[in-house]
């Protein structure tokens, strides 16, 4: 197999990702987001995630990691839930109301004051995400928006944001996924135990 065609491909992508992490992401926003998750968790609030497409998988990934790992590491219940994992419910709301309401209709049933709603949209303009954020804001919840590109409506309307300032959906999604892993490692206490990673030369 001739790899010449692909030589340097990974380096190119990782160089772009490193540039985004260094210059297009505000680490203070990340730290504030972690604090929001911790505050909601320690207060026994729900942490509710939502998004479309790849962002829906990020939303689900957050809850998978956080519910399992944070509880197992601390013994403190983590009340995380995602609005993307019940396909029957999504289809029912999409068919009976509209696709734009698949998240807000679920929030009407479960949202309590003080809950944290984490809304993910690379463009920041997904209408069903924006409707959910508007509802959460109007009902005494805390909203954290994860966005990219120009930030869109989500950057304007969410109370708190983590903004990957780059016009590339995959790089935005990488940043958003990293936030979930940072939250998990911090709240599990892993970061308090780890040593710096030793850099080994490539073989």
C-alpha positions as CSV (number, residue, x, y, z in Angstrom):
1,X,0.0,0.0,0.0
2,X,1.4,3.4,-1.1
3,X,1.0,5.9,1.7
4,X,2.7,8.8,-0.2
5,X,-0.7,10.3,-1.1
6,X,-1.6,10.5,2.6
7,X,1.8,11.5,4.0
8,X,1.4,14.6,6.2
9,X,-2.4,14.5,6.3
10,X,-2.6,13.9,10.1
11,X,0.1,16.5,10.7
12,X,-1.9,19.1,8.7
13,X,-5.1,18.4,10.6
14,X,-3.4,18.4,14.1
15,X,-1.5,21.6,13.3
16,X,-4.8,23.3,12.5
17,X,-6.3,21.9,15.7
18,X,-3.4,23.1,17.8
19,X,-3.7,26.5,16.2
20,X,-7.4,26.6,17.2
21,X,-6.7,25.5,20.7
22,X,-4.0,28.1,21.1
23,X,-5.6,31.1,19.4
24,X,-9.3,30.5,18.8
25,X,-10.5,29.2,22.2
26,X,-10.7,31.1,25.4
27,X,-9.6,28.8,28.2
28,X,-11.4,30.9,30.7
29,X,-14.7,30.0,29.0
30,X,-13.8,26.3,29.4
31,X,-13.0,26.8,33.1
32,X,-16.2,28.7,33.7
33,X,-18.1,25.9,31.9
34,X,-16.5,23.3,34.2
35,X,-17.5,25.3,37.2
36,X,-21.1,25.5,36.0
37,X,-21.3,21.7,35.6
38,X,-19.8,21.2,39.1
39,X,-22.1,23.7,40.7
40,X,-25.2,22.0,39.2
41,X,-24.0,18.6,40.1
42,X,-23.2,19.4,43.7
43,X,-26.6,21.2,44.1
44,X,-28.4,18.0,42.8
45,X,-29.7,19.8,39.7
46,X,-30.2,18.1,36.4
47,X,-27.5,18.6,33.7
48,X,-29.3,18.4,30.4
49,X,-27.6,18.2,27.0
50,X,-28.9,18.6,23.5
51,X,-27.7,19.1,19.9
52,X,-28.2,18.0,16.3
53,X,-26.1,15.7,14.1
54,X,-22.5,15.3,15.3
55,X,-23.4,17.7,18.2
56,X,-26.1,15.2,19.3
57,X,-23.5,12.6,19.6
58,X,-21.3,15.0,21.6
59,X,-24.3,15.7,23.9
60,X,-24.8,12.0,24.4
61,X,-21.1,11.4,24.9
62,X,-21.1,14.0,27.7
63,X,-23.8,12.2,29.7
64,X,-22.3,8.8,29.1
65,X,-19.0,9.9,30.5
66,X,-20.3,12.1,33.3
67,X,-23.1,9.9,34.7
68,X,-20.9,6.8,34.9
69,X,-17.4,8.1,35.7
70,X,-18.2,11.0,38.0
71,X,-20.5,8.9,40.1
72,X,-18.2,6.0,40.3
73,X,-15.3,8.2,41.2
74,X,-17.1,10.3,43.9
75,X,-20.2,8.4,45.0
76,X,-22.2,11.6,44.5
77,X,-25.1,11.0,42.1
78,X,-24.8,12.9,38.8
79,X,-28.2,13.7,37.4
80,X,-27.3,14.0,33.7
81,X,-29.7,13.4,30.9
82,X,-29.6,14.0,27.2
83,X,-32.6,15.0,25.0
84,X,-31.2,13.1,22.0
85,X,-31.3,9.5,23.0
86,X,-35.0,8.6,22.9
87,X,-35.6,8.1,19.2
88,X,-39.3,7.4,19.7
89,X,-39.8,10.6,21.6
90,X,-37.9,12.6,19.1
91,X,-39.9,11.2,16.2
92,X,-43.2,11.7,18.1
93,X,-42.5,15.4,18.7
94,X,-41.0,15.9,15.3
95,X,-44.2,14.4,13.7
96,X,-46.8,15.8,16.0
97,X,-45.4,19.3,16.5
98,X,-42.3,20.1,14.5
99,X,-38.6,19.3,14.3
100,X,-37.9,22.8,15.6
101,X,-39.7,21.8,18.9
102,X,-38.2,18.4,19.6
103,X,-36.0,19.8,22.5
104,X,-38.2,22.5,23.9
105,X,-41.2,20.2,24.2
106,X,-39.0,17.8,26.3
107,X,-37.8,20.6,28.5
108,X,-41.4,21.6,29.2
109,X,-41.9,18.3,30.8
110,X,-38.7,17.9,32.8
111,X,-37.0,21.3,33.4
112,X,-36.7,22.6,36.9
113,X,-35.4,26.0,38.1
114,X,-31.6,25.8,38.6
115,X,-31.1,23.0,36.1
116,X,-28.1,23.4,33.7
117,X,-29.0,23.1,30.0
118,X,-25.9,22.6,27.7
119,X,-26.9,23.3,24.1
120,X,-24.4,22.4,21.3
121,X,-24.5,23.9,17.8
122,X,-21.5,24.3,15.6
123,X,-23.1,27.1,13.6
124,X,-24.9,28.5,16.6
125,X,-28.1,28.9,14.6
126,X,-30.0,25.6,14.9
127,X,-33.5,26.6,15.5
128,X,-34.5,23.7,17.8
129,X,-31.4,24.5,19.9
130,X,-32.2,28.2,20.1
131,X,-35.9,27.5,21.1
132,X,-34.7,25.2,23.9
133,X,-32.2,27.9,25.2
134,X,-34.9,30.6,25.1
135,X,-37.3,28.4,27.1
136,X,-34.6,27.5,29.6
137,X,-33.7,31.1,30.1
138,X,-37.3,32.1,30.6
139,X,-37.8,29.3,33.2
140,X,-34.9,30.0,35.7
141,X,-32.5,27.5,34.3
142,X,-28.8,28.1,33.6
143,X,-27.7,27.9,29.9
144,X,-24.3,27.0,28.5
145,X,-23.9,27.2,24.7
146,X,-21.2,25.4,22.8
147,X,-20.8,27.0,19.4
148,X,-18.3,27.7,16.6
149,X,-18.0,29.9,13.5
150,X,-19.3,33.4,14.3
151,X,-21.2,32.1,17.3
152,X,-24.6,32.7,15.8
153,X,-27.8,33.2,17.9
154,X,-26.6,30.7,20.5
155,X,-23.6,32.9,21.4
156,X,-26.0,35.8,21.8
157,X,-28.7,34.1,23.8
158,X,-27.0,31.5,26.1
159,X,-26.1,32.9,29.5
160,X,-22.6,31.3,29.2
161,X,-20.7,30.1,26.1
162,X,-17.7,28.1,25.0
163,X,-16.9,29.4,21.5
164,X,-14.5,27.8,19.1
165,X,-13.8,30.7,16.8
166,X,-13.1,28.8,13.6
167,X,-15.1,28.2,10.4
168,X,-14.6,24.5,10.4
169,X,-17.3,22.2,11.7
170,X,-14.9,19.3,12.5
171,X,-12.5,21.5,14.5
172,X,-15.5,23.0,16.4
173,X,-16.7,19.6,17.3
174,X,-13.2,18.6,18.4
175,X,-13.1,21.5,20.8
176,X,-16.6,20.7,22.1
177,X,-15.7,17.0,22.7
178,X,-12.6,18.1,24.6
179,X,-14.7,20.1,26.9
180,X,-16.6,17.0,27.9
181,X,-13.4,15.1,28.6
182,X,-11.9,17.9,30.6
183,X,-15.1,18.1,32.8
184,X,-14.9,14.4,33.4
185,X,-11.3,14.3,34.3
186,X,-11.6,17.4,36.6
187,X,-14.7,16.3,38.5
188,X,-13.5,12.7,38.8
189,X,-10.3,14.0,40.4
190,X,-8.1,12.6,37.8
191,X,-6.2,15.8,37.3
192,X,-5.2,15.9,40.9
193,X,-3.4,12.6,40.6
194,X,-1.8,12.7,37.2
195,X,1.8,13.4,36.4
196,X,2.9,15.4,33.4
197,X,2.9,13.3,30.2
198,X,6.5,12.4,29.2
199,X,7.1,13.2,25.6
200,X,8.6,10.2,23.8
201,X,10.2,10.4,20.4
202,X,8.3,8.7,17.6
203,X,9.8,5.4,16.5
